[in-house]
Amino acid sequence: MKKSIMLWSAPLLFLAACGNNAENNSEENGGAAEANEPENTEEADDTSEEASDDTVEIEFWHGMGGGLGDTLEALVDDFNASQDDYYIQPEYQGSYEELLTQFRTVGGTETAPALVQMFEVGTKYMIESDYITPVQEWIDAEGYDVDQLEENILSYYTVDDQLYSMPFNSSTPALYFNVDKFEEAGLDPNNPPRTFSEIAEAAEALTDDDTYGFSMLGHGWFFEQLIATQGQEYVDMDNGRSGDATEVTFGGEEGLKVYEWLDSMNEAGTFEYFGRDWDDLRAAFQNGDVAMYMDSSAGTKQAVEDAPFDVDLSFVPHADDIDPNGVVVGGASVWMGSGISEEEQRGAWEFMKWFNEPDVQAEWHVNTGYFSTHPDAYDEEIVAEEHKQFPQLTVPIDQLQETVPSTATQGALITVFPESREQVVTSLEALYQGTSPEEALQQAVEGSNRAIEVSGRAAE
């Protein structure tokens, strides 16, 4: 197959890996609106009944448009109908980046919302903003059993043993593969490749005149996963969780293994780069142009339904000679604003508890593809029926629940994540054009460290 490198000059939009652009507007994002829902840039119509004079109205800003926005509106309607004390008013604010900008302008003022959804890479800003009330305060005051929720989702939003926000829409990457192509190439789809070398060997077997074996989107979220599963932190200071990060730590052997792995397949002609746009890579997979790639777990059902061939999923690839540590969640959480009345805070807290109930989470998982924050939701009949029809949905759940808790798989807290992700993607594009793995990785390290340094000086 003739090799062509597709480079994109447009600025990279960032996830929510998962994961708002990894999941926000392209599918979820959060990694945006998940891939299984159409994007909608218009605010959803308010079809809810008005709050009565006796109810406490609670403003809820969110970044979900399209079908996901409709699902969120229905979720809120169910809560409003379940009791008479509080009325949640959802308000769509655009993409996660736009939502963060809007919140920055009003945070701490009387016009700030009581509840705000924020993508995971905005976590450090939110914690340091003084515009929020940590949900840990309500957990402690009420004795709420947070241990009933999914540990490997809670961990991202937990700092110094304090849960700052309530996880809402969470997903991770997974390996998607074309079952038909596997069988044609003599590969066993029931035993998909897991290690870097196994992926490379499978990619060689899958590559022909019409199909490349493997591809990876131009998005930093996936690189973060590939080093986290090696147990490597992204930045120092315990991945930015014991203090402000001063430099990245992905420039060692763990990061180099990733760059060398991608370089070897690119040089062998078994890898093709389809750019930074999620839809372009998904279209390449659906068209049979590539047989294996990584995508957000939230797009599982849509990928299975859209493909003219059988699709299955496996865990994120890991380097040889290691025991994989697992994945880092992407997506978003819901934060409680500060400076609002105690009544509003109580209502916000009641909503947070309610949407984490197993029956509510079961509906959320089935209707959106996001993980359930409450593991008991997977025992609900509606989920069992969905998983029977789409067994592929269980693969990312198993991967999440098998993840080894550590600061590496918690995910990094860094204020310049978008800038660092841009540096990583730019360096990988240089790699695909012939830059050596060592030099390309060093470019990402130096560019990220400059961004961290500049940010640190500005904060002084």
PyMOL commands that set and color helices and strands:
alter all, ss='L'
color gray80, all
select helices_A, chain A and resi 66-82+96-106+120-128+136-142+146-148+151-157+179-184+196-206+220-228+236-240+253-268+278-286+297-306+342-355+358-368+375-379+381-389+391-401+407-410+417-432+437-459
alter helices_A, ss='H'
color red, helices_A
select strands_A, chain A and resi 56-62+86-92+115-119+132-133+158-159+162-163+166-171+173-178+212-215+290-296+311-314+330-337
alter strands_A, ss='S'
color yellow, strands_A
deselect
rebuild
show_as cartoon
